Amino acid sequence: MSSASLTFTPVGTVHCDFKYRFETARQGVFADNRGFIELFPGHNYEQALADLDGFERIWVVFAFHLNSSWKPKVTPPVAPAHRRFGVFATRAPHRPNPIGISCVELEKVENLRVHIRNFDMLDGTPVLDLKPYIPEADAFPVSRAGWRDGVRKEEYAIRISESAREKMDFLSALCGLDLENFCRVQLVRDPASKERKRVEPCRGGLWTIGCRTWRILFRVEDRSVEVLDVFSHYAPEELSSGQPDPYGDKHFHRRFLEAFPR
């Protein structure tokens, strides 16, 4: 049995708006984002990219650069009843070797830039390799999926009220914060689980969940979640002039409150 180590050199880096772990979809197919992979110059990668732009999808092999540890048993976000599974039976990002794969949509190839959409990687992710997606070789839609076959029935439908969507759209344009994607990632399963999320019970059986320095108000009914409101988590006195601004975002909150007074 060989114990030799292997060393890989990244071929490029992902550039996108998603910088925080909670912003990524659990799989690229559930995302709604755009970005590009910038390959490094000086390696003849221009020639290596030849003919790739004829493919609609590509596989991106990348490194989970923010992770440094792993566990043999994990509880994936979609695990039923908080069960633990062997890490090799999951796509958990904390692995013995922090390597991930993502099947993404290819928009175009432009010199050393590979423009992609609908992916589950963060800004700054090191890319190890690119491969074309070949439908007849890579797609097996009727294959059994083990423990995941019973998961979908436990997912919650997500509905967003008009007033909450208006505020989300405002914040997206103001500072690039995608709260709609955050809700669809965080609330689709166990929406009121305090073990996994920054949720707190609220008046009238409602809940709030935290995203950075913002709070989102929602209601859980049957198998659906209705997102009702978005508001600043800062108290009024914290937003007054001269107060500390450790996250550098209080100017966004002031603009938000000008548009949507409390």
CORJOJO-V725356 format. One record per backbone hydrogen bond with DSSP energy under -0.5 kcal/mol. NH is the residue of the N-H (numbers start at 1). CO is the residue of the C=O. Records with the same first field share a line. If there is no record, write none. Layout:
NH: CO + CO
//
This chain:
10: 8
11: 127
12: 127
13: 38
14: 125
15: 36
17: 34
19: 17
23: 20
24: 21
30: 27
31: 28
35: 116
36: 15
37: 114
38: 13 + 36
39: 37 + 112
40: 11
47: 44
48: 44
49: 45
50: 47
52: 49
54: 51
55: 52
58: 104
59: 131
60: 102
61: 59 + 129
62: 60 + 100
63: 126
64: 98
65: 63
67: 64
71: 94
74: 85
76: 74
79: 76
82: 79
83: 80
85: 74
87: 72
89: 86
90: 87
95: 93
99: 97
100: 62
102: 60
104: 58 + 102
105: 117
106: 56
107: 105 + 115
108: 115
110: 113
113: 110
114: 37 + 112
115: 108 + 113
116: 35
117: 105
118: 33
123: 18
124: 14
125: 122
127: 12
128: 61
129: 61
131: 59
133: 57
134: 132
135: 133
137: 134
138: 134
139: 135
140: 138
143: 140
148: 145
149: 146
150: 147
151: 148
152: 148
154: 151
155: 152
156: 188
157: 223
159: 157 + 225
161: 227
165: 161
166: 162
167: 163
168: 164
169: 165
170: 166
171: 167
172: 168
173: 169
174: 170
175: 171
176: 171 + 172
177: 171
178: 176
179: 177
182: 178
183: 179
184: 180
185: 181
186: 182
187: 183
193: 190
194: 192
196: 193
197: 193
199: 197
200: 208
202: 206
205: 202
206: 203
207: 218
208: 200
209: 216
210: 198
211: 214
214: 211
215: 231
216: 209
217: 229
218: 207
219: 226
221: 219 + 224
224: 221
225: 157
226: 219
227: 159 + 225
228: 217 + 226
229: 217
231: 215
233: 213
238: 235
239: 235 + 236
240: 237
243: 240
248: 245
252: 249
253: 249
254: 250
255: 251
256: 252
257: 253
258: 254
259: 255
260: 256
//
